[in-house]
Amino acid sequence: MSKSQAWTLETDEQGVAWLHLDVPDKGANVLSQAVVKALGDQLDEVEKNDAKGLIIVSDKKAGFIAGADVEEFTHVKTAEEAKAVIALAHGVFNRLQGLNIPTLALIHGHCLGGGLELSLACDYRVAEETASLGFPEVMLGIFPGFGGSVRSIRLMGVQHAMTMMLTGRPVVGKRAKRMGLVDAAVPERQMKRAAVQIIAQAGSKRVYQTPLLQKVINSSLGRKLVAMGLRKMTRKRVNPKHYPAPFALIDMWARFGNNTKRMFQAEMDTVSKLLVLPQTQNLVRLFFLQDRLKSFGKASDAKINHIHVIGAGVMGGDIAAWCAMQGIKVTLQDQDMQVIARAIKRAAGLFQKKLREPRLVQAALDRLIPDLAGLGIAEADMVLEAIVENLDIKQSLYQSIEPKMKQGAVLATNTSGIPMDDLATVLTAPERLVGIHFFNPVAKMKLVETIAGKKTAKETLAIAHRFVTQIRKLPLPVKSSPGFLVNRILMPYLMEAVNMVDEGKQPECIDKAATDFGMPMGPITLADTVGLDICLAVAHDLADVTGDKVPEFLQTWVEQGRLGKKSGQGFYRYNKGKPVMSKANVSNKEQQEITDRLITRIVDEAKRCLDEGVVEDADLLDAGMVFGTGFAPFRGGVMKYAADEGKL
């Protein structure tokens, strides 16, 4: 047996070498430079031992390998330094690929980024059928740089490989098998047997045969035509000025796709340059801010097995559906059975889209239980209300349900701004009330604001944080103040846009200025999407805090039923749910003025929130605005942008 800090090598009775990875002091395996170097040393041992095959396996319960050690990216200052890191991995992975015995990666849990690239350097891959395999590098402003861009295209073909690399979306083991990414996708209990059988039957190195279609696609003309389509598709999602990585990947393949040696070199050169760009460093910063939000969930071991949701409208119904999809038993209560039925119908659509497999869809639906009488209150670990935003109505509900709740259960509210201390005055146990504020659409928005009142117990808040991470969201602790954080900053931004329309500026020009800056949606489109009635109500609620004066025309439109997308007419007219827009007619100078006005409102309100202690620090504010509103991620957050631009 050979052992390093992270790797353990042993040989079984059949002469097959098993290389185990268990990085010390880490919850998940990551590929630091030290771990990669140690892999090289273990490959020396494999060659010396004359093994009949090599199987690489993780001893971590969480999964195979989560990717490269992103923390090391923060120490890289030049493209030359980055290239040295990448060249190390290239060298070791090439050695793995070049072993004269069959090699196999045995994959469970997550297999992401550099971990998936390592597995691609093996001849074979066996995955647990629900394992998650993906290339999330594009989220960090780069693309697979340890040989993965070359090997994935060779293995799966251009369409599947490019889709994974350009979107960053992972696939489960069963789908990976259909795509040709893995050789077998089996239940966990069958994994080792499948791996041993493949190695025994292989006998020698794998020889790849390129299908005729892939040869055609990979020809000079084929690459030119396919690359045009890929660029067009990618431009619909991201601006190449803001996110150069996906376009650099397409360009690299278009130039060198028929020459493996040159493409490996181009991958190293290109990723090295991308890694030191400001956009990439900002995205890496957000990676760590996301980890900080996740860490709040570690303060409690309590697990929510049953949640009772009161209010089956859009928010309540969608919260219930999301929780059921994450494996939690959900009882859903409303005064109207038809409202519950509509919520379950929406949930079925979500499950079919996200889970796909009929067995998994049915299991999620079975966990979502209609409960008109509210019988689930007595059994639930958490009762979450998502009813009308009215203090008296919420308090009346609390008085009726509190006596029915079991000992230790948490009472959560999805209020978007009512102070916790006001809500808690009618409770006999105010220590178990906590705010858990989701954003719409629930299935897409990562952030959830968590709000403690003066009497909220620390354990209650800790359970709320644990619950949010349990359902794969990001908890952000915020002060119980008007609008909390996200709405408090977002509303002045929207009102600035609305006031510009009142001044005669074209809505399309305002939206263009925002999206060109990097916002995911223009403020006018956002207002229409949220609903002008909701915008009006929130603007009035926050007027004393933000100092905004709401234009009279907005009040008139709402009274007339002109509510935005949901009514078919707002700032834009909607045809089949899509806005009918004119071309934005704006000069560069005017567009910059619009941008400055919009973003200045965000920055100014953010500064006030920090001064008032709405969040603990600027990093949490940046995380909240990026994950809660989509504020231009490549800029690193509101306060990071303000610092970079000298606006602090």
Secondary structure, 3 states (H helix, E strand, C coil): CEECCCEEEEECCCCEEEEEECCCCCCCCCECHHHHHHHHHHHHHHHHCCCCEEEEEECCCCEEECCECHHHHHHCCCHHHHHHHHHHHHHHHHHHHHCCCCEEEEECEEEECHHHHHHHCCCEEEEECCCEEECHHHHHCCCCCCCHHHHHHHHHCHHHHHHHHHHCCCEEHHHHHHHCCCCEEECHHHHHHHHHHHHHHHCCCCCCCCCHHHHHHCCHHHHHHHHHHHHHHHHCCCCCCCCCHHHHHHHHHHHHCCCHHHHHHHHHHHHHHHHCCHHHHHHHHHHHHHHHHHHHHHHCCCCCCEEEEECCCHHHHHHHHHHHHCCCEEEEECCCHHHHHHHHHHHHHHHHHHCCCHHHHHHHHHHEEECCCCHHHHCCCEEEECCCCCHHHHHHHHHHHHHHCCCCCEEEECCCCCCHHHHHHHCCCHHHEEEEECCCCCCCCCEEEEECCCCCCHHHHHHHHHHHHHCCCEEEEECCCCCCCHHHHHHHHHHHHHHHHHCCCCHHHHHHHHHHHCCCCCHHHHHHHHCHHHHHHHHHHHHHHHCCCCCHHHHHHHHCCCCEHHHCECCCEEECCEEECCCCCCCHHHHHHHHHHHHHHHHHHHHHHHHCCCCCCHHHHHHHHHHHHCCCHHHCCHHHHHHHCCCC
